[in-house]
Amino acid sequence: MNESDNIINILILLAISDNELHEKEKDFINDLISEENFHVDIEEELEKMSDRFRDDFDTSCIYYLNNIQDQSLRENVLELSKRLAAADMIVKDREIKFLELVKKIWKT
């Protein structure tokens, strides 16, 4: 799996952490895909996650977070995650827990 897929998958997981993919969150991710010229489709990635992890949200988070080893890329993803969490103007408890999991796994 390439870095762009991992970045987008982490953002997708954050977006669905509250069990809902809000339109503003989806727009944020799609804008990033366009800006960075990534070749990733949100719906396809959601389907792959569902097939691979079923309903095990925590395991899927850990899997994708552990796929990013580069410290500067981790910092970039963390910044993007913070911006995404605020995209729908509401930062929910599950989103905060997700960001805390990122910090714990990446030891930031």
N, CA and C atoms as an extended XYZ file, in Angstrom:
324
Properties=species:S:1:pos:R:3:atomname:S:1:resname:S:1:resid:I:1 pbc="F F F"
N         0.843       -1.169        0.000 N   MET     1
C         0.000        0.000        0.000 CA  MET     1
C         0.897        1.244        0.000 C   MET     1
N         0.566        2.206       -0.835 N   ASN     2
C         1.422        3.389       -0.922 CA  ASN     2
C         1.023        4.446        0.109 C   ASN     2
N         1.875        5.438        0.252 N   GLU     3
C         1.667        6.460        1.277 CA  GLU     3
C         0.376        7.237        1.074 C   GLU     3
N         0.049        7.563       -0.174 N   SER     4
C        -1.174        8.334       -0.405 CA  SER     4
C        -2.400        7.557        0.052 C   SER     4
N        -2.427        6.252       -0.196 N   ASP     5
C        -3.544        5.428        0.279 CA  ASP     5
C        -3.617        5.459        1.795 C   ASP     5
N        -2.475        5.326        2.459 N   ASN     6
C        -2.451        5.349        3.924 CA  ASN     6
C        -2.945        6.685        4.472 C   ASN     6
N        -2.494        7.769        3.886 N   ILE     7
C        -2.925        9.098        4.335 CA  ILE     7
C        -4.438        9.218        4.224 C   ILE     7
N        -4.963        8.878        3.065 N   ILE     8
C        -6.401        9.008        2.836 CA  ILE     8
C        -7.181        8.056        3.736 C   ILE     8
N        -6.679        6.842        3.916 N   ASN     9
C        -7.377        5.892        4.783 CA  ASN     9
C        -7.436        6.384        6.229 C   ASN     9
N        -6.380        6.981        6.701 N   ILE    10
C        -6.392        7.528        8.061 CA  ILE    10
C        -7.425        8.652        8.165 C   ILE    10
N        -7.473        9.498        7.158 N   LEU    11
C        -8.454       10.586        7.169 CA  LEU    11
C        -9.880       10.044        7.070 C   LEU    11
N       -10.071        9.012        6.272 N   ILE    12
C       -11.399        8.388        6.174 CA  ILE    12
C       -11.806        7.821        7.535 C   ILE    12
N       -10.884        7.138        8.185 N   LEU    13
C       -11.187        6.570        9.500 CA  LEU    13
C       -11.567        7.659       10.495 C   LEU    13
N       -10.850        8.752       10.471 N   LEU    14
C       -11.204        9.866       11.348 CA  LEU    14
C       -12.610       10.358       11.006 C   LEU    14
N       -12.880       10.516        9.721 N   ALA    15
C       -14.176       11.032        9.293 CA  ALA    15
C       -15.327       10.122        9.719 C   ALA    15
N       -15.107        8.821        9.671 N   ILE    16
C       -16.197        7.896       10.028 CA  ILE    16
C       -16.156        7.481       11.493 C   ILE    16
N       -15.245        8.039       12.263 N   SER    17
C       -15.125        7.649       13.669 CA  SER    17
C       -16.410        7.924       14.446 C   SER    17
N       -17.202        8.875       13.991 N   ASP    18
C       -18.484        9.162       14.649 CA  ASP    18
C       -19.636        8.444       13.937 C   ASP    18
N       -19.283        7.419       13.155 N   ASN    19
C       -20.244        6.580       12.436 CA  ASN    19
C       -21.006        7.313       11.348 C   ASN    19
N       -20.401        8.393       10.841 N   GLU    20
C       -21.058        9.173        9.811 CA  GLU    20
C       -19.992        9.905        8.994 C   GLU    20
N       -20.097        9.828        7.673 N   LEU    21
C       -19.190       10.566        6.804 CA  LEU    21
C       -19.930       11.819        6.347 C   LEU    21
N       -19.640       12.935        7.009 N   HIS    22
C       -20.298       14.194        6.688 CA  HIS    22
C       -19.822       14.707        5.335 C   HIS    22
N       -20.683       15.428        4.668 N   GLU    23
C       -20.369       15.945        3.336 CA  GLU    23
C       -19.139       16.852        3.364 C   GLU    23
N       -19.010       17.695        4.378 N   LYS    24
C       -17.856       18.595        4.468 CA  LYS    24
C       -16.564       17.803        4.675 C   LYS    24
N       -16.639       16.707        5.422 N   GLU    25
C       -15.468       15.850        5.617 CA  GLU    25
C       -15.087       15.177        4.302 C   GLU    25
N       -16.090       14.688        3.600 N   LYS    26
C       -15.848       14.040        2.302 CA  LYS    26
C       -15.254       15.052        1.320 C   LYS    26
N       -15.780       16.267        1.320 N   ASP    27
C       -15.238       17.322        0.452 CA  ASP    27
C       -13.783       17.625        0.795 C   ASP    27
N       -13.476       17.697        2.092 N   PHE    28
C       -12.106       17.952        2.537 CA  PHE    28
C       -11.158       16.883        1.990 C   PHE    28
N       -11.555       15.626        2.123 N   ILE    29
C       -10.708       14.514        1.660 CA  ILE    29
C       -10.586       14.542        0.146 C   ILE    29
N       -11.698       14.763       -0.549 N   ASN    30
C       -11.644       14.816       -2.018 CA  ASN    30
C       -10.804       15.986       -2.505 C   ASN    30
N       -10.868       17.120       -1.820 N   ASP    31
C       -10.023       18.269       -2.181 CA  ASP    31
C        -8.548       17.916       -2.027 C   ASP    31
N        -8.208       17.221       -0.947 N   LEU    32
C        -6.825       16.802       -0.733 CA  LEU    32
C        -6.377       15.836       -1.836 C   LEU    32
N        -7.245       14.905       -2.179 N   ILE    33
C        -6.937       13.949       -3.254 CA  ILE    33
C        -6.642       14.699       -4.548 C   ILE    33
N        -7.457       15.695       -4.862 N   SER    34
C        -7.250       16.487       -6.074 CA  SER    34
C        -5.973       17.319       -6.006 C   SER    34
N        -5.783       18.011       -4.877 N   GLU    35
C        -4.615       18.880       -4.707 CA  GLU    35
C        -3.303       18.104       -4.817 C   GLU    35
N        -3.275       16.931       -4.227 N   GLU    36
C        -2.043       16.133       -4.186 CA  GLU    36
C        -1.934       15.164       -5.366 C   GLU    36
N        -2.958       15.174       -6.222 N   ASN    37
C        -2.990       14.292       -7.386 CA  ASN    37
C        -2.877       12.815       -6.973 C   ASN    37
N        -3.553       12.479       -5.859 N   PHE    38
C        -3.603       11.096       -5.405 CA  PHE    38
C        -4.580       10.322       -6.293 C   PHE    38
N        -4.373        9.056       -6.390 N   HIS    39
C        -5.262        8.195       -7.165 CA  HIS    39
C        -5.980        7.257       -6.202 C   HIS    39
N        -6.890        7.851       -5.432 N   VAL    40
C        -7.604        7.123       -4.385 CA  VAL    40
C        -9.082        7.483       -4.494 C   VAL    40
N        -9.945        6.500       -4.313 N   ASP    41
C       -11.383        6.722       -4.325 CA  ASP    41
C       -11.925        6.398       -2.928 C   ASP    41
N       -12.607        7.351       -2.327 N   ILE    42
C       -13.091        7.183       -0.957 CA  ILE    42
C       -13.996        5.967       -0.825 C   ILE    42
N       -14.927        5.822       -1.732 N   GLU    43
C       -15.878        4.706       -1.648 CA  GLU    43
C       -15.169        3.358       -1.770 C   GLU    43
N       -14.200        3.272       -2.673 N   GLU    44
C       -13.436        2.026       -2.814 CA  GLU    44
C       -12.660        1.708       -1.537 C   GLU    44
N       -12.051        2.735       -0.949 N   GLU    45
C       -11.286        2.527        0.274 CA  GLU    45
C       -12.188        2.107        1.431 C   GLU    45
N       -13.365        2.691        1.505 N   LEU    46
C       -14.319        2.286        2.540 CA  LEU    46
C       -14.707        0.818        2.384 C   LEU    46
N       -14.912        0.411        1.153 N   GLU    47
C       -15.268       -0.988        0.883 CA  GLU    47
C       -14.117       -1.929        1.253 C   GLU    47
N       -12.888       -1.542        0.909 N   LYS    48
C       -11.723       -2.365        1.267 CA  LYS    48
C       -11.595       -2.491        2.782 C   LYS    48
N       -11.795       -1.377        3.483 N   MET    49
C       -11.721       -1.404        4.946 CA  MET    49
C       -12.770       -2.338        5.522 C   MET    49
N       -13.956       -2.233        4.998 N   SER    50
C       -15.052       -3.073        5.482 CA  SER    50
C       -14.751       -4.549        5.249 C   SER    50
N       -14.224       -4.870        4.075 N   ASP    51
C       -13.876       -6.257        3.764 CA  ASP    51
C       -12.742       -6.761        4.657 C   ASP    51
N       -11.755       -5.916        4.884 N   ARG    52
C       -10.567       -6.325        5.624 CA  ARG    52
C       -10.808       -6.385        7.133 C   ARG    52
N       -11.540       -5.419        7.670 N   PHE    53
C       -11.634       -5.295        9.125 CA  PHE    53
C       -13.042       -5.481        9.692 C   PHE    53
N       -14.022       -5.625        8.818 N   ARG    54
C       -15.423       -5.730        9.264 CA  ARG    54
C       -15.760       -4.532       10.133 C   ARG    54
N       -16.137       -4.751       11.354 N   ASP    55
C       -16.516       -3.645       12.238 CA  ASP    55
C       -15.458       -3.344       13.293 C   ASP    55
N       -14.247       -3.819       13.079 N   ASP    56
C       -13.189       -3.618       14.070 CA  ASP    56
C       -12.451       -2.308       13.780 C   ASP    56
N       -13.042       -1.233       14.246 N   PHE    57
C       -12.533        0.112       13.974 CA  PHE    57
C       -11.133        0.317       14.533 C   PHE    57
N       -10.906       -0.094       15.775 N   ASP    58
C        -9.601        0.130       16.410 CA  ASP    58
C        -8.481       -0.589       15.674 C   ASP    58
N        -8.725       -1.827       15.273 N   THR    59
C        -7.701       -2.588       14.547 CA  THR    59
C        -7.393       -1.935       13.208 C   THR    59
N        -8.411       -1.448       12.521 N   SER    60
C        -8.164       -0.781       11.243 CA  SER    60
C        -7.343        0.490       11.448 C   SER    60
N        -7.639        1.245       12.504 N   CYS    61
C        -6.861        2.455       12.805 CA  CYS    61
C        -5.400        2.106       13.048 C   CYS    61
N        -5.176        1.125       13.888 N   ILE    62
C        -3.807        0.725       14.221 CA  ILE    62
C        -3.070        0.258       12.973 C   ILE    62
N        -3.729       -0.505       12.144 N   TYR    63
C        -3.112       -1.007       10.910 CA  TYR    63
C        -2.624        0.145       10.029 C   TYR    63
N        -3.499        1.091        9.736 N   TYR    64
C        -3.115        2.191        8.844 CA  TYR    64
C        -2.120        3.147        9.494 C   TYR    64
N        -2.261        3.387       10.780 N   LEU    65
C        -1.309        4.262       11.469 CA  LEU    65
C         0.093        3.649       11.483 C   LEU    65
N         0.173        2.345       11.672 N   ASN    66
C         1.478        1.679       11.693 CA  ASN    66
C         2.133        1.603       10.315 C   ASN    66
N         1.376        1.842        9.269 N   ASN    67
C         1.936        1.823        7.918 CA  ASN    67
C         2.700        3.098        7.578 C   ASN    67
N         2.586        4.107        8.412 N   ILE    68
C         3.318        5.364        8.170 CA  ILE    68
C         4.451        5.450        9.180 C   ILE    68
N         5.673        5.365        8.678 N   GLN    69
C         6.858        5.369        9.532 CA  GLN    69
C         7.610        6.698        9.518 C   GLN    69
N         7.534        7.424        8.437 N   ASP    70
C         8.269        8.672        8.279 CA  ASP    70
C         7.711        9.754        9.215 C   ASP    70
N         8.577       10.329       10.045 N   GLN    71
C         8.145       11.299       11.046 CA  GLN    71
C         7.534       12.550       10.423 C   GLN    71
N         8.102       13.079        9.360 N   SER    72
C         7.538       14.288        8.756 CA  SER    72
C         6.182       14.004        8.122 C   SER    72
N         6.022       12.817        7.570 N   LEU    73
C         4.725       12.428        7.012 CA  LEU    73
C         3.699       12.271        8.136 C   LEU    73
N         4.114       11.714        9.251 N   ARG    74
C         3.223       11.581       10.405 CA  ARG    74
C         2.742       12.955       10.877 C   ARG    74
N         3.666       13.907       10.945 N   GLU    75
C         3.303       15.254       11.371 CA  GLU    75
C         2.315       15.880       10.392 C   GLU    75
N         2.536       15.648        9.102 N   ASN    76
C         1.634       16.158        8.072 CA  ASN    76
C         0.240       15.539        8.225 C   ASN    76
N         0.185       14.230        8.428 N   VAL    77
C        -1.089       13.535        8.592 CA  VAL    77
C        -1.802       14.010        9.852 C   VAL    77
N        -1.066       14.234       10.913 N   LEU    78
C        -1.668       14.722       12.148 CA  LEU    78
C        -2.274       16.111       11.944 C   LEU    78
N        -1.575       16.964       11.235 N   GLU    79
C        -2.101       18.298       10.940 CA  GLU    79
C        -3.355       18.205       10.063 C   GLU    79
N        -3.314       17.357        9.043 N   LEU    80
C        -4.486       17.157        8.190 CA  LEU    80
C        -5.651       16.602        9.004 C   LEU    80
N        -5.361       15.714        9.932 N   SER    81
C        -6.396       15.120       10.777 CA  SER    81
C        -7.076       16.181       11.643 C   SER    81
N        -6.292       17.074       12.185 N   LYS    82
C        -6.861       18.154       13.000 CA  LYS    82
C        -7.762       19.044       12.158 C   LYS    82
N        -7.305       19.357       10.948 N   ARG    83
C        -8.116       20.193       10.053 CA  ARG    83
C        -9.392       19.472        9.641 C   ARG    83
N        -9.290       18.176        9.381 N   LEU    84
C       -10.472       17.399        9.011 CA  LEU    84
C       -11.463       17.327       10.161 C   LEU    84
N       -10.969       17.130       11.371 N   ALA    85
C       -11.852       17.036       12.533 CA  ALA    85
C       -12.692       18.304       12.690 C   ALA    85
N       -12.147       19.425       12.286 N   ALA    86
C       -12.857       20.695       12.394 CA  ALA    86
C       -13.663       21.036       11.140 C   ALA    86
N       -13.573       20.223       10.097 N   ALA    87
C       -14.201       20.533        8.810 CA  ALA    87
C       -15.713       20.680        8.899 C   ALA    87
N       -16.355       19.869        9.742 N   ASP    88
C       -17.813       19.965        9.851 CA  ASP    88
C       -18.229       20.881       11.001 C   ASP    88
N       -17.256       21.610       11.544 N   MET    89
C       -17.459       22.598       12.601 CA  MET    89
C       -17.840       21.983       13.943 C   MET    89
N       -17.794       20.654       14.038 N   ILE    90
C       -18.124       19.973       15.287 CA  ILE    90
C       -17.071       18.898       15.515 C   ILE    90
N       -16.325       19.010       16.597 N   VAL    91
C       -15.346       17.977       16.932 CA  VAL    91
C       -15.995       17.095       17.998 C   VAL    91
N       -16.296       15.869       17.599 N   LYS    92
C       -17.017       14.953       18.492 CA  LYS    92
C       -16.044       14.135       19.326 C   LYS    92
N       -16.574       13.550       20.393 N   ASP    93
C       -15.761       12.747       21.311 CA  ASP    93
C       -15.001       11.644       20.592 C   ASP    93
N       -15.652       10.961       19.646 N   ARG    94
C       -14.994        9.869       18.930 CA  ARG    94
C       -13.828       10.390       18.088 C   ARG    94
N       -13.967       11.584       17.546 N   GLU    95
C       -12.876       12.178       16.774 CA  GLU    95
C       -11.708       12.521       17.691 C   GLU    95
N       -12.006       13.014       18.865 N   ILE    96
C       -10.956       13.314       19.840 CA  ILE    96
C       -10.250       12.020       20.249 C   ILE    96
N       -11.021       10.956       20.481 N   LYS    97
C       -10.426        9.666       20.843 CA  LYS    97
C        -9.531        9.159       19.718 C   LYS    97
N        -9.953        9.368       18.476 N   PHE    98
C        -9.141        8.960       17.340 CA  PHE    98
C        -7.817        9.712       17.345 C   PHE    98
N        -7.860       11.005       17.531 N   LEU    99
C        -6.636       11.809       17.551 CA  LEU    99
C        -5.733       11.404       18.714 C   LEU    99
N        -6.337       11.044       19.836 N   GLU   100
C        -5.546       10.561       20.975 CA  GLU   100
C        -4.873        9.231       20.639 C   GLU   100
N        -5.574        8.362       19.903 N   LEU   101
C        -4.987        7.090       19.465 CA  LEU   101
C        -3.798        7.345       18.536 C   LEU   101
N        -3.937        8.307       17.650 N   VAL   102
C        -2.834        8.666       16.742 CA  VAL   102
C        -1.630        9.098       17.560 C   VAL   102
N        -1.845        9.985       18.498 N   LYS   103
C        -0.733       10.461       19.326 CA  LYS   103
C        -0.088        9.332       20.124 C   LYS   103
N        -0.907        8.394       20.612 N   LYS   104
C        -0.388        7.277       21.396 CA  LYS   104
C         0.457        6.348       20.520 C   LYS   104
N        -0.048        5.991       19.376 N   ILE   105
C         0.664        5.056       18.499 CA  ILE   105
C         1.938        5.692       17.943 C   ILE   105
N         1.836        6.950       17.547 N   TRP   106
C         2.987        7.626       16.963 CA  TRP   106
C         3.868        8.281       18.017 C   TRP   106
N         3.445        8.246       19.253 N   LYS   107
C         4.205        8.804       20.369 CA  LYS   107
C         4.610       10.259       20.111 C   LYS   107
N         3.603       11.051       19.696 N   THR   108
C         3.860       12.472       19.432 CA  THR   108
C         3.449       13.329       20.601 C   THR   108
